[in-house]
Amino acid sequence: MNEDNYDCFQVCSKYGKREFEIGQTWCQLRCKDLYFSYSLKDIIFMETIYMKKFMECSKKTNDPVKCGNYVDNLARVLTPKDIIKLNSKLIKYHSTRNGVVIDEDYMKNECCRGKCIRQNMQSNLELESFCKSQCESQKNVKSIKKNTMNDFDLNVDEKSSQKQKDVIENYAI
């Protein structure tokens, strides 16, 4: 393992292994592959927040696997600036009859926004507003597609319905 990643790995495994079984491969992947462009100070800052949010999520939802996937998805797209801005609302929750669950739509939106910011960092765009509108338009397109897929005609006229019943009855005899 690279010397620069050691502190990141220490932070990841220190938080992860105390209460939750987070595999070393998870920490190695995050510290090696996802953080190549950040300073060690940023890495430790990010990883500390991710681990705290992961533990908080696991306690609230009782679903460490889903929380781990959620945090890992965020880690792949968010920058240190994003985290500072989102720190208190990095993960949103809903209360249901079955307990507390993660707000999946919020995560999808934040991942979209973070990915957009990373992809367009070299451009001269006003990234926050550009990425916000990009992700909202993607969300609208997806919801339109979802609604039109559910929009098929269930009105079958009575004659064809009776014919189908007759065919089925004759076939059964």
C-alpha angles and dihedrals in degrees: 000000000000115000091231091058095051097089091047089051091048091052093045095048095039093058096035101049099043095074107356132046102242110170120238090236090063091054093044092051093049095044096044108034105027102043105046093120099048134084118249090250090056092046093053091046092050096044093048091054093044092052093047090049091046092053092045091049093048092052093047099044102026087224109109093169094058091042091051092051091047094051092043090053090051092047090057094059113021124092126211089259090054091051093051089051095044101033098117093042102034088125125027124200139203126208114228135171088265094052135265119341134183118261098241095187091057090053093049090051094048092046090050091049094047092048091050092050092050093048094049102039093113094053128091093237124125089250102197096056094035094052093042091055092043092054094044091052090049090050091050092050091050093049091048090051090047092050095047091050088057092047103089124133116259094176105115115178117242096243095058090043090053091047090054091050091049092050091049092048093047091048091051093053 
